[in-house]
Amino acid sequence: MAKVAKHQSLVNEKFFIALGQTISQKRTQLGLTQEELAALSGVNRAFISNMENGIRNPSLGTVASIAKGLRMRLSTLIAKSEENL
């Protein structure tokens, strides 16, 4: 059972790293700074920075707010993140 939990933890960690990379890529593609994305999404700039660097794992609500700030659907952001795994 411990092996399964450890494997799941690694899968989650990889997903959150990919999510941060996807957010950073899309933000850069749109020509937005972290400050601008923070203003558009209502998410703290430092939190966005930590997400993009794989340090923080956001809630689904936070990811939805960031997706809105990036002008994309939540499902699209998640799918693009899965593609980056």
DRENMARLO-137542 format. One record per atom (N, C-alpha, C, O): residue number from 1; residue in three letters; atom name; x, y, z. Coordinates in Angstrom, 2 decimals. Layout:
+-----+-----+------+---------+---------+---------+
:   n : res : atom :       X :       Y :       Z :
+-----+-----+------+---------+---------+---------+
: NUM : ALA :   CA :       X :       Y :       Z :
...
+-----+-----+------+---------+---------+---------+
This chain:
+-----+-----+------+---------+---------+---------+
:   n : res : atom :       X :       Y :       Z :
+-----+-----+------+---------+---------+---------+
:   1 : MET :    N :    0.82 :   -1.19 :    0.00 :
:   1 : MET :   CA :    0.00 :    0.00 :    0.00 :
:   1 : MET :    C :    0.86 :    1.26 :    0.00 :
:   1 : MET :    O :    0.51 :    2.25 :   -0.65 :
:   2 : ALA :    N :    1.97 :    1.23 :    0.71 :
:   2 : ALA :   CA :    2.86 :    2.40 :    0.77 :
:   2 : ALA :    C :    3.45 :    2.70 :   -0.59 :
:   2 : ALA :    O :    3.66 :    3.86 :   -0.93 :
:   3 : LYS :    N :    3.71 :    1.65 :   -1.39 :
:   3 : LYS :   CA :    4.24 :    1.85 :   -2.74 :
:   3 : LYS :    C :    3.24 :    2.60 :   -3.62 :
:   3 : LYS :    O :    3.61 :    3.47 :   -4.39 :
:   4 : VAL :    N :    1.97 :    2.24 :   -3.49 :
:   4 : VAL :   CA :    0.93 :    2.89 :   -4.28 :
:   4 : VAL :    C :    0.82 :    4.36 :   -3.89 :
:   4 : VAL :    O :    0.73 :    5.22 :   -4.77 :
:   5 : ALA :    N :    0.84 :    4.66 :   -2.61 :
:   5 : ALA :   CA :    0.75 :    6.04 :   -2.14 :
:   5 : ALA :    C :    1.95 :    6.85 :   -2.61 :
:   5 : ALA :    O :    1.80 :    8.00 :   -3.02 :
:   6 : LYS :    N :    3.14 :    6.26 :   -2.56 :
:   6 : LYS :   CA :    4.34 :    6.95 :   -3.02 :
:   6 : LYS :    C :    4.28 :    7.21 :   -4.51 :
:   6 : LYS :    O :    4.65 :    8.29 :   -4.97 :
:   7 : HIS :    N :    3.81 :    6.23 :   -5.28 :
:   7 : HIS :   CA :    3.67 :    6.40 :   -6.73 :
:   7 : HIS :    C :    2.68 :    7.52 :   -7.04 :
:   7 : HIS :    O :    2.94 :    8.36 :   -7.90 :
:   8 : GLN :    N :    1.55 :    7.54 :   -6.34 :
:   8 : GLN :   CA :    0.53 :    8.56 :   -6.56 :
:   8 : GLN :    C :    1.09 :    9.94 :   -6.23 :
:   8 : GLN :    O :    0.80 :   10.91 :   -6.92 :
:   9 : SER :    N :    1.88 :   10.02 :   -5.17 :
:   9 : SER :   CA :    2.49 :   11.28 :   -4.79 :
:   9 : SER :    C :    3.42 :   11.79 :   -5.88 :
:   9 : SER :    O :    3.45 :   12.99 :   -6.16 :
:  10 : LEU :    N :    4.19 :   10.90 :   -6.49 :
:  10 : LEU :   CA :    5.09 :   11.28 :   -7.58 :
:  10 : LEU :    C :    4.31 :   11.74 :   -8.81 :
:  10 : LEU :    O :    4.71 :   12.69 :   -9.48 :
:  11 : VAL :    N :    3.21 :   11.06 :   -9.09 :
:  11 : VAL :   CA :    2.36 :   11.44 :  -10.23 :
:  11 : VAL :    C :    1.81 :   12.84 :   -9.99 :
:  11 : VAL :    O :    1.83 :   13.67 :  -10.89 :
:  12 : ASN :    N :    1.31 :   13.10 :   -8.79 :
:  12 : ASN :   CA :    0.78 :   14.42 :   -8.46 :
:  12 : ASN :    C :    1.85 :   15.49 :   -8.58 :
:  12 : ASN :    O :    1.61 :   16.56 :   -9.14 :
:  13 : GLU :    N :    3.04 :   15.20 :   -8.05 :
:  13 : GLU :   CA :    4.14 :   16.16 :   -8.11 :
:  13 : GLU :    C :    4.50 :   16.49 :   -9.56 :
:  13 : GLU :    O :    4.71 :   17.65 :   -9.90 :
:  14 : LYS :    N :    4.58 :   15.48 :  -10.40 :
:  14 : LYS :   CA :    4.89 :   15.70 :  -11.81 :
:  14 : LYS :    C :    3.81 :   16.53 :  -12.49 :
:  14 : LYS :    O :    4.11 :   17.40 :  -13.32 :
:  15 : PHE :    N :    2.54 :   16.27 :  -12.15 :
:  15 : PHE :   CA :    1.46 :   17.05 :  -12.75 :
:  15 : PHE :    C :    1.56 :   18.52 :  -12.35 :
:  15 : PHE :    O :    1.41 :   19.40 :  -13.20 :
:  16 : PHE :    N :    1.80 :   18.79 :  -11.07 :
:  16 : PHE :   CA :    1.87 :   20.18 :  -10.62 :
:  16 : PHE :    C :    3.06 :   20.91 :  -11.23 :
:  16 : PHE :    O :    2.98 :   22.11 :  -11.50 :
:  17 : ILE :    N :    4.17 :   20.21 :  -11.46 :
:  17 : ILE :   CA :    5.31 :   20.81 :  -12.15 :
:  17 : ILE :    C :    4.91 :   21.14 :  -13.58 :
:  17 : ILE :    O :    5.20 :   22.24 :  -14.08 :
:  18 : ALA :    N :    4.24 :   20.20 :  -14.26 :
:  18 : ALA :   CA :    3.79 :   20.43 :  -15.63 :
:  18 : ALA :    C :    2.77 :   21.56 :  -15.68 :
:  18 : ALA :    O :    2.78 :   22.35 :  -16.62 :
:  19 : LEU :    N :    1.89 :   21.64 :  -14.70 :
:  19 : LEU :   CA :    0.90 :   22.72 :  -14.63 :
:  19 : LEU :    C :    1.60 :   24.07 :  -14.54 :
:  19 : LEU :    O :    1.25 :   25.01 :  -15.26 :
:  20 : GLY :    N :    2.59 :   24.18 :  -13.67 :
:  20 : GLY :   CA :    3.34 :   25.42 :  -13.53 :
:  20 : GLY :    C :    4.03 :   25.82 :  -14.82 :
:  20 : GLY :    O :    4.05 :   26.99 :  -15.19 :
:  21 : GLN :    N :    4.61 :   24.83 :  -15.50 :
:  21 : GLN :   CA :    5.27 :   25.11 :  -16.78 :
:  21 : GLN :    C :    4.27 :   25.57 :  -17.83 :
:  21 : GLN :    O :    4.55 :   26.49 :  -18.60 :
:  22 : THR :    N :    3.11 :   24.96 :  -17.84 :
:  22 : THR :   CA :    2.07 :   25.33 :  -18.81 :
:  22 : THR :    C :    1.58 :   26.75 :  -18.54 :
:  22 : THR :    O :    1.39 :   27.53 :  -19.47 :
:  23 : ILE :    N :    1.38 :   27.08 :  -17.28 :
:  23 : ILE :   CA :    0.94 :   28.44 :  -16.93 :
:  23 : ILE :    C :    1.99 :   29.46 :  -17.36 :
:  23 : ILE :    O :    1.66 :   30.49 :  -17.94 :
:  24 : SER :    N :    3.24 :   29.16 :  -17.09 :
:  24 : SER :   CA :    4.33 :   30.07 :  -17.47 :
:  24 : SER :    C :    4.40 :   30.26 :  -18.99 :
:  24 : SER :    O :    4.55 :   31.38 :  -19.48 :
:  25 : GLN :    N :    4.28 :   29.16 :  -19.71 :
:  25 : GLN :   CA :    4.33 :   29.22 :  -21.17 :
:  25 : GLN :    C :    3.19 :   30.06 :  -21.73 :
:  25 : GLN :    O :    3.41 :   30.91 :  -22.59 :
:  26 : LYS :    N :    1.98 :   29.83 :  -21.25 :
:  26 : LYS :   CA :    0.81 :   30.55 :  -21.75 :
:  26 : LYS :    C :    0.89 :   32.03 :  -21.37 :
:  26 : LYS :    O :    0.57 :   32.90 :  -22.18 :
:  27 : ARG :    N :    1.33 :   32.30 :  -20.15 :
:  27 : ARG :   CA :    1.47 :   33.69 :  -19.69 :
:  27 : ARG :    C :    2.47 :   34.43 :  -20.58 :
:  27 : ARG :    O :    2.22 :   35.55 :  -21.01 :
:  28 : THR :    N :    3.59 :   33.79 :  -20.86 :
:  28 : THR :   CA :    4.62 :   34.39 :  -21.71 :
:  28 : THR :    C :    4.10 :   34.58 :  -23.14 :
:  28 : THR :    O :    4.35 :   35.61 :  -23.76 :
:  29 : GLN :    N :    3.39 :   33.59 :  -23.64 :
:  29 : GLN :   CA :    2.81 :   33.66 :  -24.98 :
:  29 : GLN :    C :    1.86 :   34.86 :  -25.10 :
:  29 : GLN :    O :    1.80 :   35.51 :  -26.15 :
:  30 : LEU :    N :    1.13 :   35.15 :  -24.03 :
:  30 : LEU :   CA :    0.21 :   36.28 :  -24.03 :
:  30 : LEU :    C :    0.91 :   37.61 :  -23.75 :
:  30 : LEU :    O :    0.29 :   38.67 :  -23.84 :
:  31 : GLY :    N :    2.19 :   37.55 :  -23.42 :
:  31 : GLY :   CA :    2.94 :   38.77 :  -23.13 :
:  31 : GLY :    C :    2.60 :   39.36 :  -21.78 :
:  31 : GLY :    O :    2.73 :   40.57 :  -21.57 :
:  32 : LEU :    N :    2.18 :   38.51 :  -20.85 :
:  32 : LEU :   CA :    1.79 :   38.98 :  -19.52 :
:  32 : LEU :    C :    2.93 :   38.77 :  -18.52 :
:  32 : LEU :    O :    3.67 :   37.79 :  -18.60 :
:  33 : THR :    N :    3.08 :   39.70 :  -17.60 :
:  33 : THR :   CA :    3.98 :   39.50 :  -16.47 :
:  33 : THR :    C :    3.21 :   38.73 :  -15.40 :
:  33 : THR :    O :    1.99 :   38.58 :  -15.48 :
:  34 : GLN :    N :    3.93 :   38.26 :  -14.40 :
:  34 : GLN :   CA :    3.26 :   37.60 :  -13.28 :
:  34 : GLN :    C :    2.35 :   38.59 :  -12.57 :
:  34 : GLN :    O :    1.26 :   38.22 :  -12.12 :
:  35 : GLU :    N :    2.77 :   39.82 :  -12.46 :
:  35 : GLU :   CA :    1.93 :   40.87 :  -11.83 :
:  35 : GLU :    C :    0.62 :   41.04 :  -12.59 :
:  35 : GLU :    O :   -0.45 :   41.13 :  -11.99 :
:  36 : GLU :    N :    0.71 :   41.08 :  -13.92 :
:  36 : GLU :   CA :   -0.50 :   41.26 :  -14.73 :
:  36 : GLU :    C :   -1.42 :   40.06 :  -14.60 :
:  36 : GLU :    O :   -2.64 :   40.22 :  -14.50 :
:  37 : LEU :    N :   -0.85 :   38.85 :  -14.62 :
:  37 : LEU :   CA :   -1.68 :   37.65 :  -14.44 :
:  37 : LEU :    C :   -2.32 :   37.65 :  -13.06 :
:  37 : LEU :    O :   -3.48 :   37.26 :  -12.91 :
:  38 : ALA :    N :   -1.58 :   38.09 :  -12.06 :
:  38 : ALA :   CA :   -2.13 :   38.18 :  -10.71 :
:  38 : ALA :    C :   -3.34 :   39.11 :  -10.69 :
:  38 : ALA :    O :   -4.36 :   38.80 :  -10.07 :
:  39 : ALA :    N :   -3.23 :   40.25 :  -11.35 :
:  39 : ALA :   CA :   -4.34 :   41.21 :  -11.39 :
:  39 : ALA :    C :   -5.54 :   40.63 :  -12.13 :
:  39 : ALA :    O :   -6.68 :   40.84 :  -11.72 :
:  40 : LEU :    N :   -5.30 :   39.92 :  -13.21 :
:  40 : LEU :   CA :   -6.39 :   39.35 :  -14.01 :
:  40 : LEU :    C :   -7.06 :   38.16 :  -13.32 :
:  40 : LEU :    O :   -8.26 :   37.94 :  -13.50 :
:  41 : SER :    N :   -6.30 :   37.42 :  -12.54 :
:  41 : SER :   CA :   -6.83 :   36.19 :  -11.94 :
:  41 : SER :    C :   -7.23 :   36.34 :  -10.48 :
:  41 : SER :    O :   -8.01 :   35.54 :   -9.96 :
:  42 : GLY :    N :   -6.71 :   37.37 :   -9.82 :
:  42 : GLY :   CA :   -6.98 :   37.53 :   -8.40 :
:  42 : GLY :    C :   -6.14 :   36.62 :   -7.53 :
:  42 : GLY :    O :   -6.43 :   36.44 :   -6.34 :
:  43 : VAL :    N :   -5.10 :   36.05 :   -8.11 :
:  43 : VAL :   CA :   -4.19 :   35.17 :   -7.38 :
:  43 : VAL :    C :   -2.90 :   35.93 :   -7.12 :
:  43 : VAL :    O :   -2.38 :   36.61 :   -8.01 :
:  44 : ASN :    N :   -2.38 :   35.83 :   -5.91 :
:  44 : ASN :   CA :   -1.17 :   36.54 :   -5.51 :
:  44 : ASN :    C :    0.00 :   36.24 :   -6.44 :
:  44 : ASN :    O :    0.22 :   35.09 :   -6.82 :
:  45 : ARG :    N :    0.77 :   37.29 :   -6.81 :
:  45 : ARG :   CA :    1.89 :   37.13 :   -7.72 :
:  45 : ARG :    C :    2.93 :   36.14 :   -7.19 :
:  45 : ARG :    O :    3.45 :   35.33 :   -7.96 :
:  46 : ALA :    N :    3.22 :   36.19 :   -5.91 :
:  46 : ALA :   CA :    4.20 :   35.27 :   -5.33 :
:  46 : ALA :    C :    3.72 :   33.82 :   -5.44 :
:  46 : ALA :    O :    4.51 :   32.91 :   -5.68 :
:  47 : PHE :    N :    2.41 :   33.62 :   -5.27 :
:  47 : PHE :   CA :    1.85 :   32.27 :   -5.41 :
:  47 : PHE :    C :    2.00 :   31.79 :   -6.84 :
:  47 : PHE :    O :    2.35 :   30.63 :   -7.08 :
:  48 : ILE :    N :    1.74 :   32.68 :   -7.81 :
:  48 : ILE :   CA :    1.90 :   32.32 :   -9.22 :
:  48 : ILE :    C :    3.36 :   31.95 :   -9.49 :
:  48 : ILE :    O :    3.64 :   30.95 :  -10.15 :
:  49 : SER :    N :    4.28 :   32.75 :   -8.99 :
:  49 : SER :   CA :    5.70 :   32.47 :   -9.16 :
:  49 : SER :    C :    6.05 :   31.10 :   -8.59 :
:  49 : SER :    O :    6.74 :   30.31 :   -9.23 :
:  50 : ASN :    N :    5.58 :   30.83 :   -7.38 :
:  50 : ASN :   CA :    5.86 :   29.54 :   -6.75 :
:  50 : ASN :    C :    5.24 :   28.38 :   -7.53 :
:  50 : ASN :    O :    5.84 :   27.31 :   -7.62 :
:  51 : MET :    N :    4.07 :   28.58 :   -8.10 :
:  51 : MET :   CA :    3.45 :   27.55 :   -8.94 :
:  51 : MET :    C :    4.28 :   27.29 :  -10.18 :
:  51 : MET :    O :    4.56 :   26.14 :  -10.53 :
:  52 : GLU :    N :    4.68 :   28.37 :  -10.85 :
:  52 : GLU :   CA :    5.46 :   28.23 :  -12.08 :
:  52 : GLU :    C :    6.79 :   27.53 :  -11.82 :
:  52 : GLU :    O :    7.35 :   26.89 :  -12.72 :
:  53 : ASN :    N :    7.29 :   27.65 :  -10.61 :
:  53 : ASN :   CA :    8.56 :   27.01 :  -10.24 :
:  53 : ASN :    C :    8.38 :   25.67 :   -9.55 :
:  53 : ASN :    O :    9.34 :   25.09 :   -9.04 :
:  54 : GLY :    N :    7.15 :   25.16 :   -9.51 :
:  54 : GLY :   CA :    6.88 :   23.85 :   -8.95 :
:  54 : GLY :    C :    6.96 :   23.77 :   -7.44 :
:  54 : GLY :    O :    7.11 :   22.69 :   -6.88 :
:  55 : ILE :    N :    6.85 :   24.92 :   -6.77 :
:  55 : ILE :   CA :    6.98 :   24.95 :   -5.31 :
:  55 : ILE :    C :    5.62 :   24.83 :   -4.62 :
:  55 : ILE :    O :    5.54 :   24.24 :   -3.54 :
:  56 : ARG :    N :    4.56 :   25.38 :   -5.21 :
:  56 : ARG :   CA :    3.23 :   25.36 :   -4.59 :
:  56 : ARG :    C :    2.27 :   24.54 :   -5.44 :
:  56 : ARG :    O :    2.33 :   24.55 :   -6.67 :
:  57 : ASN :    N :    1.38 :   23.83 :   -4.76 :
:  57 : ASN :   CA :    0.34 :   23.05 :   -5.41 :
:  57 : ASN :    C :   -1.00 :   23.74 :   -5.15 :
:  57 : ASN :    O :   -1.46 :   23.79 :   -4.00 :
:  58 : PRO :    N :   -1.62 :   24.28 :   -6.18 :
:  58 : PRO :   CA :   -2.84 :   25.06 :   -6.01 :
:  58 : PRO :    C :   -4.09 :   24.20 :   -5.86 :
:  58 : PRO :    O :   -4.11 :   23.02 :   -6.22 :
:  59 : SER :    N :   -5.13 :   24.82 :   -5.33 :
:  59 : SER :   CA :   -6.45 :   24.18 :   -5.31 :
:  59 : SER :    C :   -7.06 :   24.29 :   -6.71 :
:  59 : SER :    O :   -6.58 :   25.04 :   -7.55 :
:  60 : LEU :    N :   -8.10 :   23.54 :   -6.92 :
:  60 : LEU :   CA :   -8.80 :   23.60 :   -8.22 :
:  60 : LEU :    C :   -9.36 :   24.99 :   -8.47 :
:  60 : LEU :    O :   -9.34 :   25.48 :   -9.60 :
:  61 : GLY :    N :   -9.87 :   25.63 :   -7.42 :
:  61 : GLY :   CA :  -10.40 :   26.99 :   -7.56 :
:  61 : GLY :    C :   -9.33 :   27.97 :   -8.00 :
:  61 : GLY :    O :   -9.59 :   28.85 :   -8.82 :
:  62 : THR :    N :   -8.13 :   27.84 :   -7.45 :
:  62 : THR :   CA :   -7.02 :   28.71 :   -7.84 :
:  62 : THR :    C :   -6.64 :   28.47 :   -9.30 :
:  62 : THR :    O :   -6.40 :   29.42 :  -10.04 :
:  63 : VAL :    N :   -6.60 :   27.21 :   -9.70 :
:  63 : VAL :   CA :   -6.28 :   26.89 :  -11.10 :
:  63 : VAL :    C :   -7.35 :   27.47 :  -12.02 :
:  63 : VAL :    O :   -7.03 :   27.98 :  -13.09 :
:  64 : ALA :    N :   -8.61 :   27.40 :  -11.62 :
:  64 : ALA :   CA :   -9.70 :   27.96 :  -12.42 :
:  64 : ALA :    C :   -9.54 :   29.48 :  -12.56 :
:  64 : ALA :    O :   -9.77 :   30.03 :  -13.63 :
:  65 : SER :    N :   -9.16 :   30.15 :  -11.48 :
:  65 : SER :   CA :   -8.95 :   31.60 :  -11.53 :
:  65 : SER :    C :   -7.80 :   31.95 :  -12.46 :
:  65 : SER :    O :   -7.88 :   32.91 :  -13.23 :
:  66 : ILE :    N :   -6.74 :   31.19 :  -12.39 :
:  66 : ILE :   CA :   -5.59 :   31.43 :  -13.27 :
:  66 : ILE :    C :   -5.96 :   31.17 :  -14.72 :
:  66 : ILE :    O :   -5.57 :   31.93 :  -15.61 :
:  67 : ALA :    N :   -6.70 :   30.10 :  -14.97 :
:  67 : ALA :   CA :   -7.15 :   29.81 :  -16.34 :
:  67 : ALA :    C :   -7.95 :   30.98 :  -16.89 :
:  67 : ALA :    O :   -7.77 :   31.38 :  -18.05 :
:  68 : LYS :    N :   -8.82 :   31.53 :  -16.09 :
:  68 : LYS :   CA :   -9.61 :   32.69 :  -16.52 :
:  68 : LYS :    C :   -8.70 :   33.86 :  -16.84 :
:  68 : LYS :    O :   -8.89 :   34.54 :  -17.85 :
:  69 : GLY :    N :   -7.70 :   34.10 :  -15.99 :
:  69 : GLY :   CA :   -6.73 :   35.17 :  -16.24 :
:  69 : GLY :    C :   -5.92 :   34.96 :  -17.51 :
:  69 : GLY :    O :   -5.49 :   35.91 :  -18.16 :
:  70 : LEU :    N :   -5.73 :   33.69 :  -17.87 :
:  70 : LEU :   CA :   -5.01 :   33.35 :  -19.10 :
:  70 : LEU :    C :   -5.94 :   33.27 :  -20.32 :
:  70 : LEU :    O :   -5.51 :   32.96 :  -21.43 :
:  71 : ARG :    N :   -7.21 :   33.56 :  -20.08 :
:  71 : ARG :   CA :   -8.23 :   33.54 :  -21.15 :
:  71 : ARG :    C :   -8.35 :   32.15 :  -21.79 :
:  71 : ARG :    O :   -8.41 :   32.01 :  -23.01 :
:  72 : MET :    N :   -8.38 :   31.14 :  -20.93 :
:  72 : MET :   CA :   -8.57 :   29.78 :  -21.43 :
:  72 : MET :    C :   -9.47 :   29.01 :  -20.49 :
:  72 : MET :    O :   -9.65 :   29.37 :  -19.33 :
:  73 : ARG :    N :  -10.05 :   27.95 :  -21.01 :
:  73 : ARG :   CA :  -10.91 :   27.10 :  -20.21 :
:  73 : ARG :    C :  -10.07 :   26.30 :  -19.23 :
:  73 : ARG :    O :   -8.93 :   25.93 :  -19.53 :
:  74 : LEU :    N :  -10.62 :   26.04 :  -18.06 :
:  74 : LEU :   CA :   -9.93 :   25.22 :  -17.07 :
:  74 : LEU :    C :   -9.57 :   23.86 :  -17.65 :
:  74 : LEU :    O :   -8.46 :   23.38 :  -17.45 :
:  75 : SER :    N :  -10.49 :   23.25 :  -18.37 :
:  75 : SER :   CA :  -10.24 :   21.93 :  -18.96 :
:  75 : SER :    C :   -9.09 :   21.97 :  -19.96 :
:  75 : SER :    O :   -8.32 :   21.01 :  -20.06 :
:  76 : THR :    N :   -8.96 :   23.05 :  -20.68 :
:  76 : THR :   CA :   -7.86 :   23.19 :  -21.64 :
:  76 : THR :    C :   -6.53 :   23.31 :  -20.92 :
:  76 : THR :    O :   -5.55 :   22.69 :  -21.32 :
:  77 : LEU :    N :   -6.49 :   24.11 :  -19.86 :
:  77 : LEU :   CA :   -5.26 :   24.26 :  -19.08 :
:  77 : LEU :    C :   -4.83 :   22.92 :  -18.50 :
:  77 : LEU :    O :   -3.65 :   22.58 :  -18.54 :
:  78 : ILE :    N :   -5.77 :   22.17 :  -17.97 :
:  78 : ILE :   CA :   -5.44 :   20.85 :  -17.41 :
:  78 : ILE :    C :   -4.97 :   19.90 :  -18.50 :
:  78 : ILE :    O :   -3.98 :   19.19 :  -18.32 :
:  79 : ALA :    N :   -5.66 :   19.89 :  -19.64 :
:  79 : ALA :   CA :   -5.26 :   19.01 :  -20.74 :
:  79 : ALA :    C :   -3.87 :   19.34 :  -21.26 :
:  79 : ALA :    O :   -3.07 :   18.44 :  -21.51 :
:  80 : LYS :    N :   -3.57 :   20.62 :  -21.41 :
:  80 : LYS :   CA :   -2.24 :   21.03 :  -21.87 :
:  80 : LYS :    C :   -1.18 :   20.64 :  -20.86 :
:  80 : LYS :    O :   -0.06 :   20.28 :  -21.23 :
:  81 : SER :    N :   -1.51 :   20.72 :  -19.59 :
:  81 : SER :   CA :   -0.57 :   20.31 :  -18.55 :
:  81 : SER :    C :   -0.30 :   18.82 :  -18.61 :
:  81 : SER :    O :    0.84 :   18.37 :  -18.44 :
:  82 : GLU :    N :   -1.35 :   18.05 :  -18.85 :
:  82 : GLU :   CA :   -1.17 :   16.59 :  -18.98 :
:  82 : GLU :    C :   -0.29 :   16.26 :  -20.18 :
:  82 : GLU :    O :    0.49 :   15.31 :  -20.13 :
:  83 : GLU :    N :   -0.41 :   17.02 :  -21.25 :
:  83 : GLU :   CA :    0.43 :   16.81 :  -22.44 :
:  83 : GLU :    C :    1.90 :   17.06 :  -22.12 :
:  83 : GLU :    O :    2.78 :   16.48 :  -22.76 :
:  84 : ASN :    N :    2.18 :   17.93 :  -21.14 :
:  84 : ASN :   CA :    3.55 :   18.27 :  -20.77 :
:  84 : ASN :    C :    4.17 :   17.30 :  -19.77 :
:  84 : ASN :    O :    5.32 :   17.48 :  -19.38 :
:  85 : LEU :    N :    3.42 :   16.26 :  -19.36 :
:  85 : LEU :   CA :    3.96 :   15.28 :  -18.41 :
:  85 : LEU :    C :    5.06 :   14.45 :  -19.06 :
:  85 : LEU :    O :    5.64 :   13.58 :  -18.41 :
+-----+-----+------+---------+---------+---------+
